[in-house]
């Protein structure tokens, strides 16, 4: 489930790096005005979508600030290693709120648990 989202992120980032690499070679005569913003916006949309399944449990990604919130409180670290892909965000070593998913025996998301790291 997550692997398709991360493939999209990888593809967008690869495209962005390719465009920026080739821009110095004169392949883009029009320049890159606005392209960086468009790529950033698309990547933020993908990241926000990756967190959509957690929304009903109070975990929300704000693309305007690139911040993850759990019930209104900023999250220092989140990671879900379910399935093939891994969804993670933040700094594993950061102090503050760490959030992790709770899944049933079938792998269905049934909640989130939190830990406050000093």
C-alpha positions in Angstrom: 0.0 0.0 0.0 2.7 2.5 0.9 5.1 1.3 -1.7 3.1 2.9 -4.6 3.2 6.3 -2.7 6.9 6.0 -2.2 7.5 5.1 -5.8 5.7 8.2 -6.8 7.8 10.3 -4.4 11.0 8.7 -5.7 9.9 9.3 -9.3 9.0 13.0 -8.6 12.3 13.5 -6.8 14.3 11.8 -9.6 12.5 13.9 -12.2 13.3 17.1 -10.2 17.0 16.2 -9.8 17.2 15.4 -13.5 15.6 18.7 -14.5 17.9 20.6 -12.2 21.0 18.7 -13.5 20.1 19.3 -17.1 19.1 22.9 -16.7 22.7 24.0 -16.7 23.2 22.3 -20.1 20.8 24.6 -21.9 18.0 22.0 -22.3 15.5 24.2 -20.6 15.7 27.6 -22.4 12.8 28.9 -20.4 14.6 28.5 -17.2 13.2 27.0 -13.9 11.1 29.8 -12.7 8.3 28.3 -10.6 9.4 24.7 -11.3 10.9 24.3 -7.9 7.7 25.5 -6.2 5.6 23.1 -8.4 7.8 20.1 -7.5 7.7 21.0 -3.8 4.0 21.3 -3.9 3.6 18.0 -5.6 5.9 16.3 -3.1 4.0 17.8 -0.2 0.7 16.5 -1.7 2.2 13.0 -1.9 3.5 13.2 1.7 0.1 14.4 2.9 -1.5 11.5 1.1 0.8 9.0 2.7 -0.6 10.1 6.1 -4.2 10.0 5.0 -5.0 6.6 6.6 -3.9 7.9 10.0 -6.1 11.0 9.9 -9.1 9.2 11.6 -6.9 8.5 14.6 -5.8 12.1 14.9 -2.5 12.1 13.0 -2.4 15.0 10.4 0.3 16.3 8.1 0.3 20.0 7.4 1.9 20.6 4.0 2.1 24.4 4.7 4.6 23.9 7.6 5.8 20.4 6.7 4.8 19.4 10.2 3.1 16.3 11.5 0.5 16.7 14.3 -1.2 14.2 16.6 -4.4 15.6 18.1 -3.0 19.1 17.6 0.4 18.4 19.2 3.6 18.4 17.0 5.1 15.0 16.4 8.9 14.6 16.7 8.9 11.1 15.1 6.5 8.7 13.4 7.3 5.4 11.7 5.1 2.6 10.3 6.9 -0.4 8.9 3.7 -2.2 7.8 3.9 -4.1 4.5 6.5 -3.6 1.9 7.0 0.2 2.4 7.8 2.3 5.4 6.2 5.5 6.3 8.4 7.6 8.5 8.7 11.3 9.4 10.7 13.3 11.8 13.9 12.7 13.8 14.1 9.3 15.5 16.3 10.8 18.2 14.4 14.0 18.7 12.8 14.7 22.1 9.1 15.1 22.1 6.1 13.1 20.9 6.8 9.8 19.1 3.8 8.1 17.5 3.6 4.6 16.2 0.7 2.6 14.7 -1.2 -0.2 16.3 -2.4 -2.9 14.0 -4.5 -6.0 14.4 -3.4 -9.5 13.4 -4.4 -8.9 9.8 -2.4 -5.7 9.5 -5.3 -3.3 9.7 -4.7 0.0 11.4 -6.7 0.1 14.7 -5.1 3.0 16.5 -2.0 4.9 17.4 0.2 4.8 20.5 2.4 7.6 21.7 5.5 7.9 23.7 7.1 11.1 25.1 10.8 11.0 24.6 12.8 13.3 27.0 
